[in-house]
Amino acid sequence: MSQWFYAEGNRQQHGPLAADALIAMYQAGRITLDTLVWRDGMAQWQALASVAAELGLDTTASVIPAVEAGMAGPPQPPALPDAAAAPAPAAAAPAYTMPPPRKGLSGCAIAGIIAAVVLVVLLGIAGILAAIALPAYQQYTHRAKVTQARAQLSVIQSEVAAFAHDQGRCPVNDDEGFQAAERYADGPVGAVRIGRFDNGHCGIEAELSVPGSAALEGKLLWLDFDPDQGSWECSGEPDDTYLPADCRG
């Protein structure tokens, strides 16, 4: 429902009032048809007569003049109509330059501003936490992939050591009990090459397969077996951060 304002003496603003209250003031003679009124949506102040139809105001009914309490007297005949004071037709109502009353922020607008500020702060905090947590999570997943690959190679280690002991030489891919390099592809292991290193030791060279990870994709793990000592050494291309403890150094 629209809230109305009126100008007393066309200078001092009053309101807001409901439409019913404005009509009651007119009927009580507190305002007249040439009183300036305004509501939200109107570009300028206008005479009450020009918005009478909108308000449902009956301008033909007699206006009861307001009297002060306790002032009783005999009924007075109504004043003769003054042609000069007759309200102008709505279409001819003059445009007034008195500005509409200024409106402040509503409670909803203030609550919206506060909510927006809180949201910005929360987004900033979330961004900081993400910047801290994401690298730690990536490091954890990379280390888990390399550890899984190392565990898969432990089975081949046993087979290499047994073959070297029985045959007196290092096995190679496609020897009895061993597969082609690509046939070992499984999970984070892309290929496993079996043979002899330059130092004469039997060796396993595993190529990691971790798509999307520049730190691991295509990197190599080496397992070096010394037949004389019966011992293994592990090393690899990935950063020590991702290697199991026995492969670092």
C-alpha positions as CSV (number, residue, x, y, z in Angstrom):
1,M,0.0,0.0,0.0
2,S,1.3,3.5,-1.0
3,Q,2.5,5.8,1.7
4,W,1.6,9.5,1.2
5,F,3.1,12.8,2.2
6,Y,1.4,16.2,2.3
7,A,2.8,19.7,2.5
8,E,1.2,22.0,5.1
9,G,0.9,25.4,3.7
10,N,2.7,23.9,0.7
11,R,6.0,24.3,2.6
12,Q,6.3,21.9,5.6
13,Q,6.2,18.2,4.7
14,H,4.3,15.6,6.8
15,G,4.0,11.9,6.5
16,P,4.1,9.1,5.6
17,L,0.4,8.4,5.8
18,A,-1.8,5.6,4.5
19,A,-4.3,6.6,1.8
20,D,-7.2,6.2,4.2
21,A,-5.6,8.6,6.7
22,L,-5.1,11.2,4.0
23,I,-8.8,10.9,2.9
24,A,-9.8,11.3,6.6
25,M,-7.8,14.5,6.9
26,Y,-9.5,15.9,3.8
27,Q,-12.9,15.0,5.1
28,A,-12.1,16.6,8.5
29,G,-11.1,19.8,6.6
30,R,-7.4,19.6,7.7
31,I,-6.3,19.6,4.1
32,T,-7.9,20.8,0.9
33,L,-8.0,19.9,-2.7
34,D,-5.1,22.3,-3.5
35,T,-2.9,20.8,-0.8
36,L,0.3,19.3,-2.3
37,V,0.7,15.6,-1.9
38,W,3.3,13.0,-3.0
39,R,3.9,9.2,-3.0
40,D,6.7,7.0,-4.2
41,G,6.6,6.7,-8.0
42,M,5.4,10.3,-8.6
43,A,7.9,12.6,-10.3
44,Q,6.7,15.8,-8.6
45,W,4.3,17.0,-5.9
46,Q,0.7,17.4,-7.1
47,A,-2.5,19.0,-5.8
48,L,-4.8,16.6,-4.0
49,A,-7.4,17.2,-6.6
50,S,-5.2,15.7,-9.3
51,V,-5.0,12.3,-7.5
52,A,-8.5,12.2,-6.1
53,A,-9.5,9.4,-8.5
54,E,-6.5,7.3,-7.5
55,L,-7.4,7.7,-3.8
56,G,-11.1,7.1,-4.4
57,L,-11.7,10.5,-2.8
58,D,-15.3,11.9,-3.2
59,T,-14.7,15.6,-3.9
60,T,-18.4,16.3,-4.2
61,A,-19.2,15.4,-0.5
62,S,-19.4,18.1,2.0
63,V,-16.2,18.6,4.1
64,I,-16.8,18.8,7.8
65,P,-14.5,21.5,9.2
66,A,-12.4,20.5,12.2
67,V,-13.3,22.3,15.4
68,E,-11.3,22.5,18.6
69,A,-12.4,20.3,21.5
70,G,-14.8,21.9,23.8
71,M,-15.8,24.6,21.3
72,A,-19.5,24.1,20.8
73,G,-21.8,26.4,19.0
74,P,-24.8,26.5,16.8
75,P,-24.5,25.0,13.4
76,Q,-23.3,27.4,10.8
77,P,-24.4,27.4,7.2
78,P,-21.8,26.2,4.8
79,A,-19.7,28.9,3.2
80,L,-20.5,30.0,-0.3
81,P,-18.3,28.4,-2.9
82,D,-15.5,30.7,-3.9
83,A,-14.9,30.3,-7.6
84,A,-11.3,31.6,-7.2
85,A,-10.5,28.8,-4.8
86,A,-12.1,26.0,-6.8
87,P,-9.5,23.3,-7.5
88,A,-8.1,23.2,-11.0
89,P,-8.8,20.1,-13.1
90,A,-6.4,17.3,-12.7
91,A,-5.1,17.7,-16.2
92,A,-4.3,21.3,-15.6
93,A,-2.6,20.8,-12.2
94,P,0.6,22.8,-12.1
95,A,4.0,21.0,-11.8
96,Y,5.7,21.8,-8.6
97,T,9.4,21.8,-8.1
98,M,9.3,20.8,-4.4
99,P,11.5,17.7,-4.2
100,P,10.1,14.4,-2.9
101,P,11.1,13.5,0.7
102,R,14.4,11.8,0.9
103,K,14.3,8.2,1.8
104,G,16.9,6.4,3.9
105,L,18.1,2.8,3.7
106,S,15.5,0.2,4.7
107,G,16.2,-2.5,7.2
108,C,16.4,-5.1,4.3
109,A,19.0,-3.0,2.5
110,I,21.2,-2.7,5.5
111,A,20.9,-6.4,6.2
112,G,21.9,-7.1,2.6
113,I,25.0,-4.9,2.8
114,I,26.1,-6.7,6.0
115,A,25.5,-10.1,4.4
116,A,27.6,-9.0,1.4
117,V,30.5,-7.9,3.6
118,V,30.4,-11.1,5.6
119,L,30.4,-13.1,2.4
120,V,33.5,-11.3,1.1
121,V,35.3,-12.0,4.3
122,L,34.3,-15.7,4.3
123,L,35.5,-16.1,0.7
124,G,38.8,-14.5,1.6
125,I,39.3,-17.0,4.4
126,A,38.2,-19.9,2.2
127,G,40.8,-18.8,-0.4
128,I,43.6,-18.7,2.2
129,L,42.7,-22.2,3.5
130,A,42.6,-23.6,0.0
131,A,46.0,-22.2,-0.8
132,I,47.4,-24.0,2.3
133,A,45.4,-27.2,2.0
134,L,45.8,-27.9,-1.8
135,P,49.6,-28.3,-1.9
136,A,49.5,-30.5,1.2
137,Y,46.8,-32.7,-0.4
138,Q,48.7,-33.0,-3.7
139,Q,51.9,-33.9,-1.8
140,Y,50.0,-36.6,0.0
141,T,48.4,-38.1,-3.1
142,H,51.8,-38.1,-5.0
143,R,53.5,-39.9,-2.1
144,A,50.7,-42.4,-2.0
145,K,51.1,-43.2,-5.7
146,V,54.9,-43.8,-5.5
147,T,54.4,-45.9,-2.4
148,Q,51.9,-48.0,-4.3
149,A,54.3,-48.5,-7.2
150,R,57.1,-49.4,-4.8
151,A,54.9,-52.1,-3.3
152,Q,54.0,-53.6,-6.7
153,L,57.8,-53.8,-7.5
154,S,58.5,-55.8,-4.3
155,V,57.0,-58.9,-5.9
156,I,59.3,-58.6,-8.9
157,Q,62.3,-58.1,-6.6
158,S,61.8,-61.5,-5.1
159,E,61.6,-63.1,-8.6
160,V,64.7,-61.3,-9.8
161,A,66.7,-62.4,-6.7
162,A,65.6,-66.0,-7.1
163,F,66.4,-66.1,-10.8
164,A,69.9,-64.6,-10.3
165,H,70.6,-67.2,-7.5
166,D,69.4,-70.1,-9.6
167,Q,70.7,-69.1,-13.1
168,G,73.9,-67.2,-12.1
169,R,72.8,-64.2,-14.2
170,C,70.4,-61.3,-14.2
171,P,67.0,-62.0,-15.8
172,V,65.6,-59.8,-18.6
173,N,62.1,-59.2,-19.8
174,D,60.6,-62.2,-21.5
175,D,62.8,-64.6,-19.7
176,E,60.9,-67.5,-18.2
177,G,58.7,-66.2,-15.4
178,F,59.1,-62.6,-16.6
179,Q,56.9,-60.5,-18.9
180,A,57.4,-57.8,-21.5
181,A,58.0,-54.3,-20.0
182,E,54.5,-53.0,-21.0
183,R,52.7,-56.0,-19.5
184,Y,53.6,-54.9,-16.0
185,A,51.5,-51.7,-16.5
186,D,49.1,-51.5,-13.5
187,G,47.9,-48.4,-11.6
188,P,50.8,-46.0,-11.1
189,V,53.3,-48.3,-12.8
190,G,53.4,-47.8,-16.6
191,A,56.2,-50.2,-17.6
192,V,58.9,-52.3,-15.9
193,R,62.2,-53.0,-17.6
194,I,64.3,-55.9,-16.1
195,G,68.1,-56.4,-16.9
196,R,71.6,-55.5,-15.8
197,F,72.8,-52.1,-14.8
198,D,76.2,-50.7,-15.9
199,N,77.7,-51.6,-12.5
200,G,77.0,-55.3,-13.2
201,H,74.1,-55.5,-10.7
202,C,70.7,-56.9,-11.6
203,G,68.2,-54.1,-11.9
204,I,64.6,-53.1,-12.2
205,E,63.6,-49.9,-13.8
206,A,60.0,-48.8,-13.4
207,E,58.3,-46.0,-15.3
208,L,55.6,-44.2,-13.3
209,S,52.2,-43.5,-14.9
210,V,50.4,-40.7,-13.1
211,P,48.6,-38.6,-15.8
212,G,48.2,-34.9,-15.0
213,S,51.1,-34.9,-12.5
214,A,54.2,-33.2,-13.9
215,A,56.0,-34.3,-10.7
216,L,55.5,-38.0,-11.3
217,E,54.3,-38.8,-14.9
218,G,57.1,-40.6,-16.8
219,K,59.5,-40.5,-13.9
220,L,61.7,-43.6,-13.1
221,L,62.3,-45.7,-10.1
222,W,65.4,-47.9,-9.9
223,L,65.9,-51.0,-7.8
224,D,69.5,-52.2,-7.8
225,F,70.3,-55.8,-6.7
226,D,73.8,-56.8,-5.7
227,P,74.0,-60.6,-6.1
228,D,77.2,-60.9,-4.1
229,Q,75.7,-59.1,-1.1
230,G,72.1,-60.1,-1.7
231,S,71.1,-56.5,-1.0
232,W,68.8,-54.0,-2.7
233,E,69.1,-50.3,-3.1
234,C,66.2,-48.0,-4.2
235,S,66.5,-44.6,-5.9
236,G,64.3,-42.6,-8.2
237,E,63.8,-39.4,-10.3
238,P,60.9,-37.9,-8.3
239,D,61.7,-35.4,-5.6
240,D,62.5,-37.0,-2.2
241,T,59.3,-35.5,-0.9
242,Y,57.4,-38.2,-2.8
243,L,59.8,-41.2,-2.4
244,P,59.5,-43.8,0.2
245,A,62.1,-43.6,3.0
246,D,64.2,-46.4,1.6
247,C,64.5,-44.7,-1.8
248,R,65.7,-41.3,-0.7
249,G,69.3,-40.1,-0.8
